[in-house]
């Protein structure tokens, strides 16, 4: 139930942020926080309507590119999973705030980034949250949405977990309700080129407001 509560909370926050901007998205960061002291940021989770690993890793890479532009040294999602596996910490769930900060402590990074995708179809909505590993507090939240240009293949939405029977009811349905049904295509496919381009555009809009490591002078605050 912890995953469900965190997921719903992120959706509520994204709606609040969205209401504070004219473009369907927005952001907020902790005023007074010294982002110049942050070097490495681990992208620990990409959760929600996109379920398969190749698509998740692609979206994480889009965020890594934007973090690099802001002066940070990102640790990619795939690398995070490998490092946790090597250190036998697979029981940690980085999709929760508690698990994300635990993963950050193990990886020895000061900040972690979680990405939530409540909806993916003809439209995609996305929220990114940056957490301080030391105390689990929020440093930055960004949200936006846009068109993908397609309906979103079921294999991309449901992924390998669904093929294995993991999404069959109960808690998973509460998190990903409304997307189960139809014929499951070949699981594990990456985003189509058109989807990738349009999702990357949404990621760029979200990260436009991300405080740069050098300072916050050009960052717009929504609330």
C-alpha positions as a Markdown table, in Angstrom:
| # | Residue | x | y | z |
|---|---|---|---|---|
| 1 | Unk | 0.0 | 0.0 | 0.0 |
| 2 | Unk | 3.0 | 2.3 | 0.5 |
| 3 | Unk | 3.6 | 2.4 | -3.3 |
| 4 | Unk | 0.0 | 3.2 | -3.9 |
| 5 | Unk | 0.0 | 6.1 | -1.4 |
| 6 | Unk | 3.2 | 7.6 | -2.8 |
| 7 | Unk | 1.9 | 7.3 | -6.4 |
| 8 | Unk | -1.4 | 9.0 | -5.6 |
| 9 | Unk | 0.4 | 11.7 | -3.7 |
| 10 | Unk | 2.6 | 12.5 | -6.7 |
| 11 | Unk | -0.5 | 12.7 | -8.9 |
| 12 | Unk | -2.1 | 15.2 | -6.5 |
| 13 | Unk | 1.1 | 17.3 | -6.5 |
| 14 | Unk | 1.3 | 17.2 | -10.3 |
| 15 | Unk | -2.3 | 18.5 | -10.5 |
| 16 | Unk | -1.5 | 21.3 | -8.0 |
| 17 | Unk | 1.6 | 22.3 | -9.9 |
| 18 | Unk | -0.3 | 22.1 | -13.2 |
| 19 | Unk | -2.9 | 24.5 | -11.9 |
| 20 | Unk | -0.2 | 27.1 | -11.2 |
| 21 | Unk | 0.9 | 27.4 | -14.8 |
| 22 | Unk | -0.7 | 28.2 | -18.2 |
| 23 | Unk | 1.1 | 25.4 | -20.1 |
| 24 | Unk | -0.4 | 22.4 | -18.3 |
| 25 | Unk | 2.7 | 21.9 | -16.1 |
| 26 | Unk | 4.9 | 23.7 | -13.7 |
| 27 | Unk | 7.5 | 23.3 | -10.9 |
| 28 | Unk | 8.6 | 24.3 | -7.5 |
| 29 | Unk | 12.0 | 24.1 | -5.8 |
| 30 | Unk | 13.2 | 24.6 | -2.2 |
| 31 | Unk | 14.1 | 28.3 | -1.9 |
| 32 | Unk | 17.4 | 28.8 | -0.2 |
| 33 | Unk | 18.8 | 25.4 | -0.9 |
| 34 | Unk | 22.4 | 25.4 | -2.2 |
| 35 | Unk | 22.1 | 23.3 | -5.4 |
| 36 | Unk | 25.8 | 24.1 | -6.2 |
| 37 | Unk | 26.7 | 21.6 | -3.5 |
| 38 | Unk | 25.0 | 18.7 | -5.3 |
| 39 | Unk | 27.2 | 16.8 | -7.7 |
| 40 | Unk | 25.8 | 13.3 | -8.4 |
| 41 | Unk | 22.1 | 12.6 | -8.8 |
| 42 | Unk | 20.8 | 9.0 | -9.1 |
| 43 | Unk | 17.7 | 8.4 | -11.2 |
| 44 | Unk | 16.3 | 5.6 | -9.1 |
| 45 | Unk | 12.8 | 5.0 | -10.5 |
| 46 | Unk | 10.6 | 5.5 | -13.5 |
| 47 | Unk | 7.1 | 4.3 | -12.5 |
| 48 | Unk | 3.5 | 4.4 | -13.7 |
| 49 | Unk | 1.8 | 3.6 | -17.0 |
| 50 | Unk | 5.1 | 2.8 | -18.8 |
| 51 | Unk | 6.0 | -0.7 | -17.5 |
| 52 | Unk | 8.8 | -2.3 | -19.6 |
| 53 | Unk | 12.5 | -1.8 | -18.9 |
| 54 | Unk | 13.7 | -0.5 | -22.3 |
| 55 | Unk | 11.1 | 2.3 | -22.3 |
| 56 | Unk | 11.8 | 3.2 | -18.7 |
| 57 | Unk | 15.5 | 3.3 | -19.4 |
| 58 | Unk | 15.0 | 5.6 | -22.4 |
| 59 | Unk | 12.9 | 8.0 | -20.3 |
| 60 | Unk | 15.6 | 7.9 | -17.6 |
| 61 | Unk | 18.2 | 8.7 | -20.2 |
| 62 | Unk | 16.2 | 11.8 | -21.3 |
| 63 | Unk | 16.3 | 13.1 | -17.8 |
| 64 | Unk | 20.0 | 12.2 | -17.5 |
| 65 | Unk | 20.7 | 14.4 | -20.6 |
| 66 | Unk | 18.9 | 17.3 | -19.0 |
| 67 | Unk | 20.7 | 16.9 | -15.7 |
| 68 | Unk | 24.0 | 17.0 | -17.5 |
| 69 | Unk | 23.0 | 20.3 | -19.1 |
| 70 | Unk | 22.3 | 21.7 | -15.6 |
| 71 | Unk | 25.8 | 20.7 | -14.4 |
| 72 | Unk | 25.0 | 17.6 | -12.5 |
| 73 | Unk | 26.6 | 14.1 | -12.8 |
| 74 | Unk | 23.6 | 11.7 | -13.2 |
| 75 | Unk | 23.7 | 8.0 | -12.4 |
| 76 | Unk | 21.4 | 6.3 | -14.8 |
| 77 | Unk | 18.5 | 4.1 | -13.8 |
| 78 | Unk | 20.0 | 1.0 | -15.4 |
| 79 | Unk | 23.3 | 1.6 | -13.6 |
| 80 | Unk | 21.4 | 2.1 | -10.3 |
| 81 | Unk | 19.6 | -1.3 | -10.7 |
| 82 | Unk | 23.0 | -3.0 | -11.5 |
| 83 | Unk | 24.7 | -1.5 | -8.5 |
| 84 | Unk | 21.9 | -2.4 | -6.1 |
| 85 | Unk | 21.9 | -6.0 | -7.6 |
| 86 | Unk | 25.7 | -6.3 | -7.1 |
| 87 | Unk | 25.4 | -5.2 | -3.5 |
| 88 | Unk | 22.4 | -7.5 | -2.9 |
| 89 | Unk | 19.9 | -4.8 | -2.1 |
| 90 | Unk | 17.2 | -5.8 | -4.5 |
| 91 | Unk | 14.6 | -5.9 | -1.7 |
| 92 | Unk | 14.7 | -2.0 | -1.6 |
| 93 | Unk | 11.8 | -0.5 | -3.6 |
| 94 | Unk | 13.1 | 2.8 | -5.1 |
| 95 | Unk | 9.6 | 3.7 | -6.2 |
| 96 | Unk | 8.8 | 4.8 | -2.6 |
| 97 | Unk | 10.3 | 7.9 | -0.9 |
| 98 | Unk | 11.8 | 5.7 | 1.8 |
| 99 | Unk | 13.3 | 3.2 | -0.7 |
| 100 | Unk | 14.6 | 5.9 | -2.9 |
| 101 | Unk | 16.5 | 7.6 | -0.1 |
| 102 | Unk | 17.8 | 4.2 | 1.1 |
| 103 | Unk | 19.1 | 3.5 | -2.5 |
| 104 | Unk | 20.7 | 6.9 | -2.5 |
| 105 | Unk | 22.5 | 6.2 | 0.7 |
| 106 | Unk | 23.8 | 2.9 | -0.6 |
| 107 | Unk | 24.9 | 4.5 | -3.8 |
| 108 | Unk | 26.5 | 7.4 | -1.8 |
| 109 | Unk | 24.8 | 10.1 | -3.8 |
| 110 | Unk | 23.3 | 13.2 | -2.0 |
| 111 | Unk | 20.1 | 13.5 | -4.2 |
| 112 | Unk | 17.8 | 11.0 | -6.0 |
| 113 | Unk | 15.3 | 11.6 | -8.8 |
| 114 | Unk | 12.0 | 9.7 | -9.2 |
| 115 | Unk | 9.8 | 9.9 | -12.3 |
| 116 | Unk | 6.1 | 9.2 | -12.2 |
| 117 | Unk | 4.0 | 8.7 | -15.4 |
| 118 | Unk | 0.3 | 8.6 | -14.4 |
| 119 | Unk | -0.9 | 8.3 | -18.0 |
| 120 | Unk | 0.6 | 7.2 | -21.3 |
| 121 | Unk | -1.5 | 6.9 | -24.5 |
| 122 | Unk | -2.3 | 9.6 | -27.0 |
| 123 | Unk | -1.3 | 11.9 | -24.2 |
| 124 | Unk | 1.4 | 11.5 | -21.6 |
| 125 | Unk | 1.6 | 13.1 | -18.2 |
| 126 | Unk | 4.8 | 13.1 | -16.2 |
| 127 | Unk | 6.1 | 14.3 | -12.8 |
| 128 | Unk | 9.7 | 14.3 | -11.6 |
| 129 | Unk | 10.6 | 14.6 | -7.9 |
| 130 | Unk | 14.1 | 15.3 | -6.5 |
| 131 | Unk | 14.7 | 14.2 | -2.9 |
| 132 | Unk | 17.4 | 14.9 | -0.4 |
| 133 | Unk | 18.9 | 11.6 | 0.6 |
| 134 | Unk | 19.9 | 12.7 | 4.1 |
| 135 | Unk | 16.4 | 13.6 | 5.3 |
| 136 | Unk | 14.0 | 12.6 | 2.4 |
| 137 | Unk | 12.8 | 16.1 | 1.9 |
| 138 | Unk | 11.7 | 17.5 | -1.4 |
| 139 | Unk | 14.1 | 19.7 | -3.3 |
| 140 | Unk | 12.4 | 20.1 | -6.6 |
| 141 | Unk | 9.2 | 18.9 | -8.3 |
| 142 | Unk | 8.4 | 19.4 | -12.0 |
| 143 | Unk | 5.3 | 18.3 | -14.0 |
| 144 | Unk | 4.1 | 18.6 | -17.6 |
| 145 | Unk | 2.1 | 16.7 | -20.2 |
| 146 | Unk | 2.0 | 16.5 | -24.0 |
| 147 | Unk | 0.9 | 14.4 | -27.0 |
| 148 | Unk | 2.8 | 11.3 | -27.9 |
| 149 | Unk | 1.3 | 11.0 | -31.4 |
| 150 | Unk | 0.0 | 7.5 | -30.9 |
| 151 | Unk | -2.2 | 5.3 | -28.6 |
| 152 | Unk | 0.8 | 3.8 | -26.8 |
| 153 | Unk | 1.4 | 0.1 | -27.5 |
| 154 | Unk | 0.2 | -2.3 | -24.8 |
| 155 | Unk | 3.6 | -3.8 | -24.7 |
| 156 | Unk | 5.1 | -0.4 | -23.9 |
| 157 | Unk | 2.4 | 0.3 | -21.3 |
| 158 | Unk | 2.3 | -3.0 | -19.6 |
| 159 | Unk | 5.7 | -4.5 | -20.4 |
| 160 | Unk | 7.2 | -7.7 | -19.2 |
| 161 | Unk | 5.6 | -7.7 | -15.7 |
| 162 | Unk | 2.2 | -8.0 | -17.3 |
| 163 | Unk | 3.3 | -10.8 | -19.6 |
| 164 | Unk | 4.5 | -12.7 | -16.6 |
| 165 | Unk | 1.2 | -12.2 | -14.8 |
| 166 | Unk | 2.3 | -9.6 | -12.3 |
| 167 | Unk | -0.5 | -7.2 | -13.2 |
| 168 | Unk | -3.6 | -9.3 | -12.5 |
| 169 | Unk | -5.5 | -7.4 | -9.9 |
| 170 | Unk | -5.4 | -6.0 | -6.4 |
| 171 | Unk | -2.8 | -3.4 | -5.6 |
| 172 | Unk | -1.4 | -3.2 | -9.2 |
| 173 | Unk | -4.8 | -2.5 | -10.5 |
| 174 | Unk | -5.1 | 0.4 | -8.1 |
| 175 | Unk | -1.9 | 1.9 | -9.4 |
| 176 | Unk | -2.3 | 1.2 | -13.1 |
| 177 | Unk | -6.1 | 0.9 | -13.3 |
| 178 | Unk | -7.8 | 1.5 | -16.6 |
| 179 | Unk | -5.0 | 0.3 | -18.9 |
| 180 | Unk | -5.5 | -3.4 | -18.7 |
| 181 | Unk | -7.2 | -5.1 | -21.6 |
| 182 | Unk | -6.9 | -6.0 | -25.3 |
| 183 | Unk | -4.2 | -8.1 | -26.8 |
| 184 | Unk | -0.7 | -7.9 | -25.4 |
| 185 | Unk | 1.9 | -7.3 | -28.0 |
| 186 | Unk | 5.5 | -8.5 | -27.9 |
| 187 | Unk | 6.7 | -7.4 | -24.4 |
| 188 | Unk | 9.8 | -5.4 | -23.9 |
| 189 | Unk | 9.7 | -3.1 | -26.9 |
| 190 | Unk | 11.3 | 0.4 | -26.6 |
| 191 | Unk | 9.4 | 3.6 | -27.4 |
| 192 | Unk | 8.8 | 4.3 | -31.1 |
| 193 | Unk | 11.0 | 7.1 | -32.6 |
| 194 | Unk | 7.9 | 9.4 | -32.7 |
| 195 | Unk | 7.0 | 8.6 | -29.1 |
| 196 | Unk | 10.6 | 9.1 | -28.0 |
| 197 | Unk | 10.9 | 12.5 | -29.6 |
| 198 | Unk | 7.7 | 13.8 | -28.2 |
| 199 | Unk | 8.3 | 12.4 | -24.7 |
| 200 | Unk | 11.8 | 13.9 | -24.7 |
| 201 | Unk | 10.2 | 17.2 | -25.5 |
| 202 | Unk | 8.0 | 16.8 | -22.4 |
| 203 | Unk | 11.1 | 16.0 | -20.3 |
| 204 | Unk | 12.9 | 19.1 | -21.6 |
| 205 | Unk | 9.9 | 21.2 | -20.6 |
| 206 | Unk | 9.9 | 19.7 | -17.1 |
| 207 | Unk | 13.6 | 20.2 | -16.6 |
| 208 | Unk | 13.7 | 23.7 | -17.9 |
| 209 | Unk | 12.8 | 24.8 | -14.4 |
| 210 | Unk | 15.3 | 22.5 | -12.7 |
| 211 | Unk | 17.7 | 24.6 | -10.6 |
| 212 | Unk | 21.2 | 24.5 | -12.3 |
| 213 | Unk | 24.1 | 23.5 | -10.1 |
| 214 | Unk | 25.7 | 26.9 | -10.6 |
| 215 | Unk | 22.8 | 28.8 | -9.1 |
| 216 | Unk | 19.1 | 29.6 | -9.3 |
| 217 | Unk | 19.0 | 33.0 | -10.9 |
| 218 | Unk | 17.2 | 31.9 | -14.1 |
| 219 | Unk | 14.7 | 29.5 | -12.4 |
| 220 | Unk | 11.1 | 30.5 | -12.4 |
| 221 | Unk | 9.1 | 29.7 | -9.2 |
| 222 | Unk | 5.4 | 28.8 | -9.6 |
| 223 | Unk | 4.5 | 28.7 | -6.0 |
